[in-house]
């Protein structure tokens, strides 16, 4: 099969959206011919010394002439990407005439609010998996301050406005298959398309050989890890408050925070006010080569994010034998099972209720080492079987075939 993969974000040896695009192309390329169309700004990373394209993968760079002067950065990314999509259809049609693809897939950016028009190529089109419809009740955002609060409000408004975007309706109407990362994003779609969308996480993980869950020795504190950008909606403030409460209850527990972000000063101030600054290690940003060693030195992973569509770190934690503590919001809860994680309910809860739920999870794992160890063992099995990159990418083709047979 010849596949056209639209991946505006596409690059090797990185995480987030570019890494997702790279891995989907690599996995699809194991059995099919894949042409990736990506933004011209990705060329430097893709063609850097030492980088080798995956087998059966060809890259085509695209940037409309009228957009070439616009830089790609955090301030311009969303507008640039949207305009890039509007320019892509004509370019993709020329590629289709030359290559005669059998299937088109929109991969990145994986946000449901932005249309892709590859359904107009006259071949089957998979839109997604996309996310971005995840959100949390306002009752769980009251302590978020400053610009982070404003960003949350703007994001919620944009999600609502997307329901009335005629271009989005046109894009979804031509999709053979609509894939969404979470149930929340499915409910955020324009209502006509909700019933036909499949919940299908877009993330996978590599199987790591010879990993065993880290044993917590007698007398050791429960070492908990958070990894991710330090933003208001990532919920690290909940983890800090839960750590403080658990320690007041007599639990010997420590928290390691891996990552940087604009909310770090607020979090450090909170740790000081709670009197637990000595129980928190701030590791900042660390290279990918060091991450797995850090995972394996821990006992539990905590990720109380309010609206992640995915959560690669949740998969990485399980692949390194760590049980997970997360909320029942967004993608993280779709990447775990009842045997590998304690999922804290946010239903009818305010911030204090969520913190108490996290405290309970910490106390359960700290007080029952056999259970914690068994959860770590099952986390390894879960990550190494149902959540591999191969199962993610290639499973889409099975879904496409099912839709075409049933139509």
N, C-alpha and C positions, 0 to 999 in steps of 0.2 A: 504494500500500500504506500502511496505517496501522500505525505501529510504536510500541509502548510501550517506552521505554528506561529501565531502572532505573540511576540514577547517583547514589548517595549523595554521592559527591564530584563536584561539577560547578561550574565557575566559569571566567570568561574571563580571558585575559591572565596565566595562571599555568602552571607546569609540573606534573609529577607527576600524581597521580590526577585532581584536578579538571580539569586541562588535557586529559587523555585523554578524560574524559567529554564535555567541551565539543566537542572535535574530532570525535568519533564522531557526536554529534548533528548537527553542522554538515554533515558529509559525507552522512549518511543523508538529511538534509533537502533536499539538492539534487534528489532524485528522489522523495521520499516525504514523507508527513505524519508528523511525529515528536512524540510527547508525552514529555517527560522528567519523571520523578518523582525528586525529590532532597530532601535534608534541609532543613528549614526554616532552618537556620543559613546556608544559601547565598544567601538572598534579598538580603542587603545587597550582596554582590559582584555578583550578577546584575542587580540593578536600580540599580546605581550610575550616576551621571551619565556620559553618553558611551558606555555599553554598549548595543549593539544585538544583539538575539537573531538568530541565523541564520535564513534564510528557511525557512518551513514548520516551525519549531520552536516548540513551546509548552511552558512549564514549569509543573509542579504541585508545590507544596511539601507535604511530609508530615513530621509528627512525632507519634507517639502521645501522647495526653494524659498518660499515666503516665511518659513520658520527658522531658517538657518542662523539668523542673527540672535535668536533667543537662547540664552544659556540654560542648562539644566541644573537646577539647584532646588533646595527645599522650598523656596518662595515661588518658583515658577513651575514646579513639577506637574501639579494638577492641571493647570491651564494648558501647558505645553502638551501634555499627554492627550488631553481632550481634542485639541486642534490636530495633533498627529493622527488620531483615529479618523478624523474627517478627511484627511488627505490620503489615507492609506488605501481606500477602496480602489481608486484608479490604478495605483501601483500594483495592488494585488491582482487586479484583472489582467494586467500585462503579464505578470508571473504565471497566472493560470493558463493564459494562451500558450505560453512557452513550455510549461511543465505538465499541465493537465493533472492537477492534484485530485486525489480521491476524497480528501477530507480536510476541512479547515478547523483549527482549534484556537480559540482566544484564551491565552494563558495569563499574561501580566500586562498591565496592572490588574490585580484580581479584586476589583472594587465594583460592586453591582451598579453604582450610579453612573458609570461611564459607558456609553454605547460602543459596540464594535459592529461594523457593517459587513463582515465577511460572509454573512448569510446571503448576500447578494451576488455571490460568485457562481451560483447554480450548482453547488455541490453540498453534501451534508456539512453542517456547521455545529460545533460544540461551543457553547458560550459558558466558559468557566473551567473549573470551579471559581466562583467569585464570592467575596464576603463583603463586609463593611456595614451590614445591616444590624450588627450586634450593638446593643446598648444596655444601659443599666438605669433603674429608676432614679429619679432626682434625689430620693431619700438617701441614696448611697454616694451622692456626689457633693453633699453639703460641705464637707471639709476641704474640698479641692479649692484652691485659691488662685487669684491673679489671672494671668494669661491662660493658664491651664483650664480654668473654669470657662473662660470665654470660648476657647477652642471646643470645649465639650458642647456648649450651647449651639455654636455654629454647625458643628457636625450633625447634631440632632435635627436642626432646621434643614440642612442639605438633604438628609435622608428622607424627610417628609416631602420636600420639593421634588425629589426624583420621581415620585409617583405620577407627576403631571408633565414629565419631560417627553414630548412627542418623539424625539429621536431615540430615546430609550425604548419606547413602545415599538418603534419600527425595527430596532435591532433585535429585541426579544421575539418579535413575531416571525422572524426568519430563521430562528434557531431550531435545528433538529433536536437538540438536547440542551437543556439548561441545567447546569450544576451549581450548587451553592454549598459553601463550606459549613453552614450551620442552619438549624431550623429558624433562628431569628432572622437571618438574611432571606430565607424563603418567604417569611411573613412580611418582609420589607419590600418585596418586589411589587410592581404594579399588579393589582389583584387578578387580572385576567390570566397571568402566567404562574401564579402560585401553585396551583394543583399539578401542573406539568413539570415542575422543577424537582430535581433529585438532590437530597442532602448527601454530599460527597466531599470530605475534607481534601484539600489540595496538597497536604504535606505528607512527607514520608521521612524515613530515617534509614541510615545504613546499619546493617548488622555488624556489631563490633565483636570480634572473636575473643574468646578467653576472658570474658568479664564475669566477675562474681560480685554479688551484693556485698557492700562493705559491712563488716560485722561491728556492732557497737559493743565495745568491751565494758566490763563492769567498772563503774566509777567515771566513765566518760560522759560528758554532756551530750545531749542530742544535738548534732550539728545539722542545721537547716540551711539550705542554699536558696537564694533568689538570683535569677539571671535575667537581664533584660534592660531596656532603656529606662531611665528614671524619670518617668512622666507621671502626672497626677492620676491618670486613669489606670495605671498599671497596678495600683493597690498596694504599693510597698508600705504606705502609711498604715494600712490595716495590719500588715505583717509585723511592723514595729510595735504597734499597740498590743497585738496578741502576744508577742514575745514578752513584753513588760508584764502583762497580766499573768502569763504562765509562770514567770519567775516569781512574781508575788505569791503565787499559789504553791511555791516550793519546787517547781520543775527546773532541773538543771539543763538549760537549753541555750544555745548560741546561734546567732544568725550571721551568715556571710552574704554580702550584697555584691554581686558581680555586674558591673555596668556603670554607665554615666548618663547624665541627662540634666535638663534644666530644673528638675524638681529636687535635685540633691540637697541644696541648702535647706529647703523646707524639711526634708527627711532627717537631716543631721540635727536640726533644731528640735525636732520632735523626739529624737532619741535622747538628746540631752535633757529635755523637760521630763521625760519618763524615767530618767536616771539609769538608763541601760547602755550608755555609750560604750562601756567596757565590754559589753556582751555582743557587740556588733563589729564585724570586720568589713571594711570598705575596700574592695579590691580594684575598683575602677574598671577600665577596659583592659582585657587581656587578649593576646593573640589566640587564634583558633587552636594552635598547637598545644596550648596549655589548658584548654577548657575541660577536656575529658579527665585529665588528672585531678582537676578541682572537683568535678562531679564525683569521682570515685573516692574522694576523701571525706565525703559527706554521708549523712544517714537518711535525709529526707529532702525533698524539693518542695518549695512553696511558691505558688503563682496565683495570687488573688486578683488577677486582672478583671476589669469591669467589662471590656468589650473587645478582646482579641478575636480576630477571625480564625486564627490558627493557634500558634504557640509552638514553634520548632523546639524551643528549649524544653517543653514538656515531654516531647518525644525523645530528645537527647537524654533527659534525666532518666526516663524509663529504660532506654537502651544501655544505660550505665548502672542499672540495678537499683534505682531510687524510687521508693513510693512517693506519690504526689499528693499535695494538698492544694486544692483549687476551688473556685466558686462554680456554681451551676450556670454561669453566664458565658456565652460565646463559644469559641473553638476549643479551649482547653478541656472542657468537659466531654467533648466528642472524641478526644484522643486518648482517653483513659477508660478503665472499666471499674466496676465495683470492687474487683479484687486487687487493683493496682493503685487505687487512689481513694482518699476521703474527699468527697465533693460536698462542699458546704452550701446549704440551701440559702438563697437570698429571698425566698418567697415571703412577702409580708414582713420583711426585716428592715430595720434602719441600720446605720453604721455600727452602733453598739451591738446589735444582734449578730451582725456578720463577724465582728471581732470575737465575740463569745464563741461563735461556731468554729473559728480558727483556733481559739484557745483549746476547745474541746478536742479538735483533731490533733493538736500538738501533744496534749496530755495522753491521748490514747496511744500514740506511737511511742512516746517516751516511756510509758508504763507497761508496754507489752512488746518486749523485744522479739519473741518468736513470731508474733503477728507482723511486726515491721519487716523482719527478715523474709517471711513468706511473701509479703506484698512485693518486696524487691525482686524476689525470684520470679514471681508471676509477671512483674513489669518487664523483665528481660524477655520472657516468652512472648508477651503481647507485642512488644516493639519489634521482635525478630520474626514475627509471622504475619500478622494482619496489617502492620503499619509500615512495611518497607516501601521504598520508592518504587520498586518494580510493581508491587501490587497496586499502588496508586495510579500510575500512568497507564499501565496496560489494562486495568480494570475499566477504564473509560471506553476503550474500544469494544468491550463486551456489552456495555450499556448502549452504545450507539447501534450495534447490531440488533439488540433487543428492541429498540425503538423502531428501527426500520422494518423489522419483521412484523411488528405489531401494528404498523400504520397501514 
